[in-house]
């Protein structure tokens, strides 16, 4: 891989998502204040907000006001944050650093961290159900997409395959990451399309599948080559846990080639989408070139 991170990453969409997330009030009883504090500790820890930005970028590219899909975009980030909290737990990846600071269970204890993840997952669905506008049919379709992306046929199923070491063949590796990482990225793009009036989401799904693959390959490379102070998380964890990755399976050079190929396929699929895809092109290039 080569080149600098994309300078035209849609910073206005990132700011829009960040502002919305900061304004979320989970309305908890004062006796649950520490739980809410733990939820916000992880949720507001920063990052490029790739999943909500993808939803907003897809909607804007189709001519919709990106603010109109903010509840669903934010819900995707709540779910992503919940998955990170649970992934970091001692029973799974046993990580102590996330986004440059102690992981949730280190800061608040395992019991609170588990509940913080559970709370974020539930609040995500509440957010879509109570705040997302645009008609019953597209909102229900978006909810169905999110539910499928996070269940056994999505993120949780992929996480189980990872924990259980169920990636013996190359197809297994792609399936594992298509579920664990790719499905939520896919849901972000598809939800943005659904809520902005798309009747056929298959082309969006195809693009997002390649984007999810690209994201994971780069993530595997960064786990080997990244600097902890730049990435904001532990490095070398996959190797320490003896996990099968694109680097361990194919080697560093071939993994880089695979990332290049996935980016090219994603960009080619973007050229077939309607509307203005400039934001999605920028996000795709950023994911390929990212260093943190």
Backbone as numpy.savetxt, mean C-alpha at the origin, in Angstrom:
# Nx Ny Nz CAx CAy CAz Cx Cy Cz
18.54 -0.90 -11.98 17.69 0.30 -11.98 18.57 1.53 -11.98
18.06 2.60 -12.55 18.85 3.82 -12.62 17.94 5.03 -12.54
18.53 6.20 -12.35 17.75 7.43 -12.37 17.40 7.91 -10.98
17.06 9.18 -10.89 16.65 9.78 -9.64 15.15 9.57 -9.42
14.70 9.57 -8.16 13.27 9.49 -7.89 12.51 10.58 -8.63
11.33 10.25 -9.11 10.55 11.17 -9.95 10.29 12.48 -9.22
10.72 13.56 -9.85 10.55 14.89 -9.25 9.10 15.33 -9.31
8.32 14.74 -10.24 6.95 15.20 -10.41 5.94 14.28 -9.71
6.40 13.58 -8.66 5.44 12.84 -7.82 4.35 13.82 -7.39
3.07 13.45 -7.51 1.99 14.42 -7.26 1.91 14.88 -5.81
2.75 15.86 -5.49 2.86 16.35 -4.11 1.55 16.95 -3.62
0.75 17.53 -4.52 -0.52 18.11 -4.09 -1.49 17.03 -3.62
-1.46 15.87 -4.26 -2.31 14.76 -3.83 -1.81 14.17 -2.52
-0.49 14.10 -2.37 0.09 13.65 -1.10 -0.34 14.57 0.03
-0.27 15.88 -0.20 -0.67 16.85 0.83 -2.16 16.74 1.15
-2.97 16.50 0.12 -4.41 16.35 0.32 -4.71 15.14 1.20
-4.06 14.03 0.90 -4.25 12.82 1.70 -3.77 13.01 3.13
-2.59 13.63 3.27 -2.01 13.82 4.60 -2.91 14.70 5.47
-3.42 15.77 4.89 -4.29 16.67 5.64 -5.56 15.96 6.09
-6.12 15.14 5.21 -7.34 14.41 5.55 -7.08 13.41 6.67
-5.97 12.69 6.59 -5.63 11.71 7.62 -5.42 12.38 8.97
-4.75 13.52 8.96 -4.50 14.24 10.21 -5.80 14.71 10.85
-6.81 14.97 10.04 -8.08 15.48 10.56 -9.04 14.40 11.03
-8.68 13.14 10.87 -9.58 12.07 11.29 -9.72 12.04 12.81
-10.95 11.96 13.25 -11.25 11.88 14.69 -12.00 10.58 14.92
-11.37 9.66 15.64 -12.00 8.36 15.85 -13.04 8.38 16.96
-13.23 9.53 17.58 -14.32 9.72 18.51 -14.37 8.76 19.67
-13.23 8.43 20.19 -13.17 7.40 21.23 -13.51 7.95 22.60
-14.05 7.09 23.44 -14.22 7.35 24.85 -12.83 7.66 25.45
-12.79 8.55 26.42 -11.50 8.94 27.00 -10.74 7.74 27.54
-11.49 6.69 27.94 -10.82 5.51 28.47 -10.11 4.70 27.40
-10.38 5.03 26.14 -9.66 4.39 25.02 -8.65 5.34 24.39
-8.32 6.41 25.10 -7.43 7.44 24.54 -6.07 6.87 24.15
-5.54 5.95 24.93 -4.23 5.39 24.61 -4.30 4.55 23.34
-5.42 3.89 23.13 -5.60 3.12 21.89 -5.58 4.05 20.69
-6.33 5.14 20.76 -6.37 6.11 19.67 -4.99 6.72 19.46
-4.29 6.99 20.55 -2.94 7.53 20.43 -2.03 6.57 19.66
-2.14 5.28 19.93 -1.34 4.27 19.23 -1.73 4.19 17.76
-3.02 4.28 17.47 -3.49 4.26 16.09 -2.92 5.44 15.32
-2.99 6.63 15.91 -2.50 7.83 15.25 -0.97 7.84 15.18
-0.31 7.26 16.16 1.15 7.17 16.16 1.64 6.48 14.89
1.00 5.39 14.53 1.41 4.66 13.33 0.85 5.28 12.06
-0.39 5.73 12.11 -1.03 6.28 10.93 -0.36 7.55 10.44
0.09 8.39 11.36 0.64 9.70 11.00 2.17 9.73 11.04
2.77 8.57 10.80 4.24 8.47 10.86 4.91 8.89 9.57
4.13 9.34 8.60 4.72 9.82 7.35 4.68 8.79 6.24
5.51 9.01 5.23 5.53 8.13 4.06 4.95 8.84 2.85
5.05 8.19 1.70 4.58 8.78 0.45 3.10 8.53 0.19
2.42 7.80 1.06 0.97 7.57 0.94 0.62 7.05 -0.46
1.36 6.07 -0.93 1.23 5.61 -2.30 -0.18 5.12 -2.61
-0.80 4.40 -1.71 -2.13 3.84 -1.98 -3.20 4.93 -2.09
-3.31 5.84 -1.12 -4.28 6.92 -1.32 -3.96 7.81 -2.51
-2.69 8.08 -2.74 -2.31 8.91 -3.90 -2.72 8.23 -5.19
-2.58 6.91 -5.27 -3.01 6.19 -6.47 -4.51 6.34 -6.70
-5.30 6.23 -5.63 -6.75 6.39 -5.76 -7.09 7.81 -6.23
-6.46 8.79 -5.61 -6.73 10.18 -5.98 -6.26 10.47 -7.41
-5.10 9.95 -7.78 -4.55 10.18 -9.12 -5.42 9.55 -10.19
-5.94 8.35 -9.90 -6.80 7.68 -10.87 -8.07 8.49 -11.09
-8.66 8.96 -10.00 -9.88 9.76 -10.11 -9.62 11.05 -10.87
-8.54 11.74 -10.55 -8.24 13.00 -11.24 -7.96 12.77 -12.72
-7.28 11.69 -13.02 -6.98 11.39 -14.41 -8.23 11.15 -15.24
-9.31 10.74 -14.57 -10.57 10.51 -15.24 -11.46 11.76 -15.24
-10.94 12.85 -14.73 -11.68 14.11 -14.76 -12.49 14.41 -13.52
-12.35 13.60 -12.47 -13.09 13.82 -11.23 -12.27 14.67 -10.27
-12.94 15.31 -9.34 -12.27 16.03 -8.27 -11.65 14.99 -7.33
-10.34 14.98 -7.15 -9.74 13.96 -6.28 -10.28 13.99 -4.85
-10.70 15.17 -4.39 -11.25 15.26 -3.04 -12.51 14.42 -2.87
-13.17 14.13 -3.98 -14.42 13.36 -3.90 -14.19 11.91 -3.50
-12.97 11.41 -3.61 -12.70 10.02 -3.23 -11.81 9.93 -1.99
-11.64 11.05 -1.29 -10.76 11.07 -0.12 -11.14 10.06 0.97
-12.41 9.88 1.31 -12.71 8.89 2.36 -12.19 7.49 2.03
-12.38 7.08 0.78 -11.91 5.75 0.40 -10.39 5.72 0.30
-9.81 6.77 -0.23 -8.34 6.84 -0.30 -7.73 6.75 1.10
-8.31 7.48 2.05 -7.81 7.43 3.42 -8.03 6.06 4.04
-9.15 5.44 3.74 -9.44 4.10 4.27 -8.36 3.11 3.85
-7.89 3.23 2.62 -6.84 2.35 2.14 -5.56 2.53 2.95
-5.26 3.77 3.35 -4.07 4.01 4.16 -4.25 3.48 5.58
-5.47 3.57 6.12 -5.73 2.98 7.43 -5.47 1.48 7.39
-5.94 0.83 6.34 -5.76 -0.61 6.21 -4.28 -0.95 6.02
-3.60 -0.18 5.20 -2.16 -0.42 5.01 -1.43 -0.28 6.34
-1.77 0.74 7.12 -1.11 0.95 8.41 -1.40 -0.20 9.36
-2.64 -0.67 9.38 -2.98 -1.83 10.22 -2.11 -3.03 9.84
-1.92 -3.24 8.54 -1.12 -4.39 8.10 0.33 -4.25 8.55
0.86 -3.03 8.53 2.24 -2.81 8.96 2.38 -3.08 10.46
1.42 -2.59 11.24 1.47 -2.82 12.69 1.51 -4.31 12.99
0.63 -5.06 12.34 0.57 -6.51 12.60 1.78 -7.24 12.01
2.26 -6.81 10.85 3.46 -7.44 10.27 4.67 -7.30 11.20
4.76 -6.17 11.88 5.92 -5.89 12.73 5.91 -6.65 14.05
4.80 -7.26 14.41 4.68 -7.94 15.70 5.70 -9.07 15.84
6.12 -9.37 17.07 7.09 -10.46 17.29 6.66 -11.80 16.71
5.37 -12.06 16.65 4.90 -13.34 16.13 5.03 -13.45 14.62
5.24 -12.31 13.93 5.34 -12.35 12.46 6.77 -11.94 12.05
7.03 -10.66 11.84 8.37 -10.25 11.38 9.28 -9.77 12.50
8.72 -9.50 13.67 9.49 -9.07 14.84 10.40 -7.88 14.51
9.79 -6.83 13.97 10.54 -5.62 13.61 10.41 -4.57 14.70
11.48 -3.80 14.89 11.48 -2.78 15.94 11.51 -1.36 15.38
11.66 -1.22 14.05 11.77 0.10 13.44 10.83 0.21 12.25
10.07 1.30 12.20 9.15 1.53 11.08 9.06 3.03 10.86
9.33 3.46 9.63 9.29 4.88 9.26 10.14 5.73 10.21
11.29 5.17 10.56 12.28 5.93 11.30 12.06 6.02 12.80
11.10 5.29 13.33 10.90 5.31 14.78 10.42 3.96 15.26
10.37 3.74 16.60 9.99 2.43 17.10 8.63 1.98 16.58
8.52 0.70 16.29 7.25 0.16 15.83 6.19 0.27 16.92
4.96 0.09 16.53 3.84 0.33 17.45 3.93 -0.55 18.69
4.28 -1.81 18.52 4.30 -2.70 19.69 5.48 -2.38 20.61
6.55 -1.80 20.06 7.67 -1.37 20.90 7.26 -0.15 21.72
6.54 0.76 21.08 6.14 2.01 21.74 4.98 1.82 22.73
4.06 0.90 22.40 2.83 0.80 23.19 2.55 -0.58 23.78
3.35 -1.55 23.44 3.10 -2.91 23.91 2.34 -3.72 22.87
2.55 -5.03 22.90 1.93 -5.90 21.90 0.41 -5.87 21.97
-0.13 -5.84 23.17 -1.59 -5.88 23.32 -2.24 -4.66 22.67
-1.70 -3.48 22.94 -2.25 -2.25 22.38 -2.03 -2.22 20.86
-0.88 -2.70 20.40 -0.58 -2.69 18.97 -1.57 -3.57 18.20
-1.87 -4.73 18.72 -2.85 -5.61 18.06 -4.19 -4.91 17.95
-4.61 -4.29 19.04 -5.90 -3.60 19.04 -5.88 -2.35 18.16
-4.73 -1.67 18.09 -4.61 -0.51 17.21 -4.79 -0.93 15.76
-4.20 -2.04 15.37 -4.39 -2.55 14.02 -5.84 -2.93 13.77
-6.43 -3.62 14.71 -7.85 -4.00 14.58 -8.73 -2.77 14.44
-8.43 -1.76 15.26 -9.23 -0.53 15.23 -9.13 0.19 13.90
-7.93 0.28 13.35 -7.74 0.94 12.06 -8.48 0.21 10.95
-8.47 -1.10 10.98 -9.16 -1.89 9.96 -10.67 -1.62 10.01
-11.24 -1.64 11.21 -12.68 -1.39 11.35 -13.03 0.04 10.97
-12.21 1.00 11.41 -12.49 2.40 11.10 -12.40 2.68 9.60
-11.60 1.91 8.89 -11.50 2.10 7.44 -12.84 1.83 6.77
-13.49 0.76 7.13 -14.79 0.45 6.53 -15.84 1.45 6.97
-15.76 1.88 8.23 -16.70 2.90 8.71 -16.54 4.19 7.92
-15.32 4.54 7.60 -15.02 5.76 6.86 -15.70 5.74 5.49
-15.58 4.63 4.79 -16.20 4.53 3.46 -17.72 4.53 3.58
-18.23 3.80 4.53 -19.68 3.67 4.68 -20.35 4.97 5.08
-19.68 5.77 5.89 -20.32 6.98 6.42 -19.95 8.26 5.68
-18.84 8.27 4.94 -18.38 9.53 4.35 -18.23 9.52 2.83
-18.13 8.34 2.24 -17.90 8.33 0.80 -19.20 8.63 0.04
-19.15 9.61 -0.83 -20.30 9.97 -1.65 -20.14 9.37 -3.05
-21.22 9.47 -3.84 -21.12 9.02 -5.22 -22.11 7.97 -5.63
-23.07 7.66 -4.77 -24.09 6.68 -5.14 -23.80 5.32 -4.55
-24.85 4.58 -4.28 -24.73 3.28 -3.60 -23.92 2.27 -4.41
-24.18 2.18 -5.70 -23.55 1.14 -6.51 -22.03 1.27 -6.54
-21.47 2.42 -6.88 -20.01 2.51 -6.89 -19.38 2.39 -5.50
-20.05 2.90 -4.48 -19.50 2.79 -3.12 -19.48 1.33 -2.68
-20.56 0.61 -2.95 -20.59 -0.82 -2.60 -19.56 -1.60 -3.40
-19.38 -1.23 -4.66 -18.37 -1.89 -5.48 -16.97 -1.64 -4.92
-16.73 -0.41 -4.47 -15.44 -0.09 -3.87 -15.22 -0.86 -2.58
-16.26 -0.96 -1.76 -16.16 -1.73 -0.52 -15.88 -3.20 -0.81
-16.53 -3.73 -1.82 -16.29 -5.12 -2.19 -14.86 -5.33 -2.65
-14.35 -4.36 -3.39 -12.96 -4.44 -3.85 -12.00 -4.43 -2.67
-12.25 -3.56 -1.71 -11.37 -3.47 -0.53 -11.45 -4.74 0.30
-12.66 -5.25 0.50 -12.82 -6.47 1.29 -12.08 -7.64 0.65
-12.22 -7.77 -0.67 -11.54 -8.86 -1.38 -10.03 -8.69 -1.31
-9.57 -7.45 -1.38 -8.14 -7.19 -1.38 -7.48 -7.46 -0.03
-8.27 -7.46 1.04 -7.69 -7.59 2.38 -7.92 -8.95 3.02
-8.71 -9.81 2.41 -9.06 -11.09 3.01 -8.13 -12.22 2.60
-8.67 -13.44 2.66 -7.88 -14.64 2.37 -7.41 -14.66 0.92
-8.21 -14.09 0.02 -7.82 -14.01 -1.38 -7.02 -12.74 -1.68
-6.53 -12.12 -0.63 -5.77 -10.89 -0.78 -4.65 -10.80 0.24
-4.59 -9.68 0.94 -3.47 -9.35 1.80 -3.22 -10.38 2.91
-4.28 -10.80 3.59 -4.12 -11.74 4.70 -3.67 -13.11 4.20
-4.25 -13.55 3.08 -3.83 -14.81 2.50 -2.37 -14.78 2.08
-1.95 -13.68 1.48 -0.56 -13.54 1.09 0.37 -13.50 2.28
-0.06 -12.84 3.35 0.75 -12.80 4.55 0.92 -14.20 5.14
-0.15 -14.99 5.09 -0.04 -16.37 5.59 0.96 -17.16 4.76
0.88 -17.03 3.44 1.83 -17.73 2.57 3.26 -17.35 2.91
3.47 -16.07 3.24 4.79 -15.57 3.60 5.25 -16.20 4.91
4.39 -16.16 5.92 4.73 -16.70 7.24 4.96 -18.21 7.18
4.14 -18.88 6.37 4.22 -20.35 6.28 5.30 -20.83 5.32
5.95 -19.90 4.61 6.99 -20.29 3.68 6.48 -20.99 2.44
5.29 -20.60 2.00 4.64 -21.25 0.86 5.00 -20.56 -0.46
6.28 -20.59 -0.80 6.71 -19.97 -2.06 7.85 -20.78 -2.66
7.55 -22.03 -2.99 8.59 -22.93 -3.49 8.95 -22.67 -4.95
7.98 -22.26 -5.75 8.21 -22.05 -7.17 8.09 -20.56 -7.52
8.56 -20.20 -8.72 8.49 -18.81 -9.14 7.06 -18.29 -9.17
6.13 -19.14 -9.63 4.72 -18.74 -9.66 4.20 -18.49 -8.25
4.67 -19.31 -7.29 4.26 -19.12 -5.89 4.71 -17.76 -5.38
5.93 -17.38 -5.74 6.48 -16.10 -5.27 5.65 -14.95 -5.81
5.32 -15.01 -7.10 4.52 -13.94 -7.68 3.13 -13.91 -7.05
2.54 -15.10 -6.85 1.20 -15.15 -6.23 1.23 -14.59 -4.82
2.23 -14.98 -4.05 2.35 -14.50 -2.66 2.33 -12.98 -2.63
3.17 -12.36 -3.45 3.28 -10.90 -3.39 2.12 -10.20 -4.11
1.53 -10.88 -5.09 0.33 -10.30 -5.71 -0.78 -10.19 -4.69
-0.82 -11.14 -3.75 -1.84 -11.09 -2.69 -1.42 -10.17 -1.56
-0.24 -10.37 -1.03 0.19 -9.65 0.17 0.36 -8.15 -0.08
0.98 -7.80 -1.19 1.28 -6.40 -1.49 0.43 -5.85 -2.63
0.32 -6.63 -3.70 -0.29 -6.12 -4.91 -1.78 -5.86 -4.85
-2.51 -6.66 -4.08 -3.96 -6.52 -4.09 -4.44 -5.20 -3.51
-3.77 -4.68 -2.49 -4.20 -3.39 -1.93 -3.82 -2.25 -2.87
-2.68 -2.36 -3.54 -2.31 -1.38 -4.56 -3.32 -1.42 -5.70
-3.70 -2.63 -6.09 -4.71 -2.79 -7.13 -6.04 -2.18 -6.70
-6.42 -2.41 -5.45 -7.68 -1.86 -4.94 -7.68 -0.34 -4.98
-6.53 0.27 -4.71 -6.45 1.73 -4.73 -6.79 2.27 -6.12
-6.19 1.68 -7.15 -6.44 2.14 -8.51 -7.87 1.83 -8.94
-8.32 0.62 -8.65 -9.68 0.21 -9.06 -10.73 1.05 -8.34
-10.55 1.31 -7.06 -11.52 2.14 -6.33 -11.56 3.56 -6.90
-10.40 4.10 -7.22 -10.37 5.42 -7.84 -11.13 5.45 -9.15
-11.02 4.36 -9.91 -11.74 4.26 -11.18 -13.24 4.09 -10.96
-13.61 3.21 -10.05 -15.03 2.96 -9.77 -15.74 4.22 -9.29
-15.10 4.94 -8.37 -15.76 6.10 -7.76 -15.76 7.32 -8.69
-15.02 7.23 -9.78 -15.05 8.31 -10.77 -15.81 7.90 -12.03
-16.60 6.83 -11.90 -17.54 6.49 -12.95 -17.11 5.46 -13.98
-15.99 4.79 -13.79 -15.54 3.79 -14.76 -16.49 2.59 -14.76
-16.89 2.17 -15.94 -17.73 0.98 -16.05 -16.90 -0.28 -16.24
-15.77 -0.16 -16.91 -14.87 -1.30 -17.13 -13.57 -1.02 -16.40
-13.33 -1.75 -15.31 -12.12 -1.51 -14.52 -11.00 -2.49 -14.87
-11.24 -3.41 -15.80 -10.21 -4.40 -16.15 -8.89 -3.77 -16.58
-8.90 -2.72 -17.42 -7.61 -2.12 -17.79 -6.87 -1.50 -16.61
-7.62 -0.94 -15.66 -7.01 -0.38 -14.46 -6.43 -1.49 -13.59
-7.14 -2.59 -13.51 -6.66 -3.72 -12.72 -5.36 -4.29 -13.31
-5.31 -4.38 -14.64 -4.12 -4.91 -15.29 -2.90 -4.03 -15.02
-3.08 -2.72 -15.13 -1.99 -1.79 -14.84 -1.54 -1.94 -13.39
-2.49 -1.96 -12.47 -2.16 -2.00 -11.05 -1.48 -3.31 -10.66
-1.80 -4.40 -11.34 -1.14 -5.67 -11.06 0.35 -5.58 -11.36
0.71 -4.92 -12.46 2.12 -4.74 -12.79 2.78 -3.77 -11.81
2.03 -2.77 -11.38 2.57 -1.81 -10.42 2.87 -2.49 -9.09
1.96 -3.36 -8.65 2.19 -4.09 -7.41 3.41 -4.99 -7.48
3.59 -5.64 -8.63 4.79 -6.47 -8.83 6.04 -5.61 -8.77
6.01 -4.48 -9.45 7.15 -3.56 -9.44 7.48 -3.13 -8.02
6.46 -2.76 -7.26 6.66 -2.30 -5.88 7.39 -3.36 -5.07
6.96 -4.61 -5.19 7.54 -5.67 -4.37 8.97 -5.99 -4.77
9.25 -6.02 -6.06 10.62 -6.29 -6.49 11.56 -5.23 -5.94
11.16 -3.96 -6.08 11.99 -2.87 -5.57 12.14 -2.97 -4.06
11.07 -3.34 -3.37 11.12 -3.50 -1.92 12.14 -4.57 -1.53
12.14 -5.68 -2.27 13.10 -6.75 -2.00 14.53 -6.28 -2.24
14.74 -5.50 -3.28 16.07 -4.96 -3.56 16.52 -4.02 -2.44
15.61 -3.16 -2.01 15.95 -2.19 -0.96 16.25 -2.89 0.37
15.62 -4.04 0.61 15.88 -4.77 1.85 17.33 -5.25 1.90
17.95 -5.39 0.72 19.35 -5.82 0.65 20.32 -4.65 0.52
19.90 -3.60 -0.18 20.84 -2.53 -0.52 20.58 -1.21 0.19
19.41 -1.05 0.77 19.04 0.22 1.37 19.76 0.49 2.67
19.82 1.76 3.04 20.39 2.16 4.32 19.26 2.36 5.31
19.43 1.83 6.51 18.36 1.88 7.51 17.93 3.31 7.81
18.88 4.24 7.86 18.51 5.61 8.19 17.75 6.30 7.04
17.92 5.80 5.80 17.18 6.34 4.67 15.82 5.68 4.53
15.78 4.36 4.74 14.53 3.63 4.56 13.57 3.82 5.73
14.13 4.09 6.92 13.28 4.25 8.10 12.78 2.95 8.66
13.37 1.83 8.21 12.98 0.52 8.73 14.19 -0.39 8.69
14.08 -1.52 9.36 15.19 -2.47 9.40 15.48 -3.00 8.00
16.75 -3.23 7.73 17.14 -3.83 6.45 17.73 -5.21 6.72
17.73 -6.05 5.69 18.26 -7.40 5.83 17.36 -8.35 6.57
16.10 -7.92 6.84 15.20 -8.77 7.62 14.77 -10.01 6.85
14.53 -9.85 5.54 14.10 -11.00 4.76 15.15 -12.10 4.77
16.40 -11.70 4.60 17.49 -12.68 4.61 17.62 -13.31 6.00
17.49 -12.49 7.05 17.60 -13.00 8.41 16.50 -14.01 8.73
15.32 -13.78 8.15 14.19 -14.69 8.37 14.13 -15.81 7.33
15.14 -15.85 6.46 15.24 -16.88 5.42 14.01 -16.89 4.51
13.54 -15.69 4.16 12.39 -15.58 3.27 12.84 -15.64 1.81
11.97 -16.20 0.98 12.23 -16.21 -0.45 11.81 -14.85 -1.01
12.72 -14.17 -1.68 12.45 -12.86 -2.28 12.89 -12.89 -3.73
12.60 -11.82 -4.45 13.06 -11.73 -5.83 14.58 -11.69 -5.91
15.23 -11.15 -4.88 16.69 -11.11 -4.86 17.26 -12.48 -4.55
16.71 -13.15 -3.54 17.24 -14.48 -3.20 16.95 -15.51 -4.28
15.84 -15.34 -4.99 15.47 -16.29 -6.03 16.23 -16.04 -7.33
16.36 -14.77 -7.73 16.91 -14.45 -9.06 18.26 -13.75 -9.03
18.69 -13.28 -7.86 19.92 -12.52 -7.79 19.65 -11.04 -8.00
20.58 -10.20 -7.54 20.37 -8.76 -7.55 20.23 -8.21 -8.96
21.11 -8.64 -9.86 21.08 -8.08 -11.22 19.78 -8.44 -11.94
19.38 -9.70 -11.84 18.15 -10.11 -12.52 16.93 -9.46 -11.86
16.96 -9.28 -10.55 15.84 -8.61 -9.87 15.70 -7.19 -10.40
16.83 -6.51 -10.62 16.78 -5.16 -11.20 16.19 -5.18 -12.60
16.57 -6.18 -13.38 16.00 -6.30 -14.72 14.50 -6.55 -14.67
14.08 -7.39 -13.72 12.65 -7.68 -13.59 11.86 -6.42 -13.20
12.47 -5.58 -12.37 11.82 -4.31 -12.01 11.68 -3.42 -13.24
12.73 -3.35 -14.04 12.67 -2.55 -15.27 11.56 -3.06 -16.19
11.47 -4.38 -16.31 10.46 -4.97 -17.20 9.05 -4.71 -16.68
8.86 -4.82 -15.36 7.54 -4.55 -14.78 7.14 -3.09 -14.97
8.11 -2.18 -14.82 7.82 -0.77 -15.05 7.39 -0.54 -16.50
8.09 -1.13 -17.43 7.77 -0.92 -18.84 6.38 -1.46 -19.17
6.03 -2.62 -18.61 4.69 -3.16 -18.85 3.62 -2.25 -18.25
3.89 -1.73 -17.03 2.93 -0.83 -16.38 2.74 0.44 -17.21
3.82 1.01 -17.68 3.73 2.24 -18.47 3.02 1.99 -19.80
3.26 0.83 -20.39 2.58 0.49 -21.64 1.08 0.35 -21.42
0.69 -0.26 -20.31 -0.74 -0.39 -20.00 -1.37 0.97 -19.71
-0.61 1.86 -19.10 -1.12 3.21 -18.83 -1.45 3.94 -20.12
-0.67 3.69 -21.14 -0.91 4.38 -22.42 -2.25 3.98 -23.03
-2.82 2.87 -22.59 -4.11 2.44 -23.09 -5.29 2.92 -22.28
-5.03 3.64 -21.17 -6.11 4.13 -20.33 -6.63 5.48 -20.84
-7.91 5.76 -20.59 -8.45 7.06 -21.00 -8.00 8.17 -20.07
-8.18 9.40 -20.53 -7.91 10.55 -19.68 -6.43 10.87 -19.55
-6.11 11.64 -18.53 -4.76 12.12 -18.28 -4.07 11.20 -17.28
-3.09 10.46 -17.72 -2.42 9.50 -16.83 -1.09 10.03 -16.29
-0.84 11.32 -16.40 0.46 11.87 -16.00 0.78 11.58 -14.53
-0.21 11.71 -13.65 0.03 11.43 -12.23 0.40 9.97 -12.02
-0.28 9.07 -12.70 -0.01 7.65 -12.54 1.35 7.29 -13.12
1.74 7.93 -14.21 3.08 7.74 -14.75 4.12 8.17 -13.72
3.90 9.31 -13.09 4.85 9.82 -12.10 4.97 8.87 -10.91
3.84 8.34 -10.44 3.88 7.41 -9.31 4.60 6.13 -9.71
4.34 5.65 -10.91 4.99 4.44 -11.39 6.50 4.61 -11.44
6.95 5.74 -11.97 8.38 6.00 -12.05 8.99 6.18 -10.65
8.23 6.80 -9.77 8.72 6.96 -8.39 8.92 5.61 -7.73
7.96 4.71 -7.88 8.07 3.38 -7.27 9.28 2.64 -7.83
9.52 2.77 -9.11 10.68 2.11 -9.72 11.99 2.68 -9.18
12.04 4.01 -9.01 13.30 4.68 -8.68 13.50 4.93 -7.21
12.52 4.60 -6.37 12.56 5.01 -4.97 13.75 4.42 -4.23
14.18 5.14 -3.25 15.27 4.70 -2.40 14.88 4.63 -0.93
13.61 5.01 -0.66 13.15 4.95 0.73 11.64 4.76 0.75
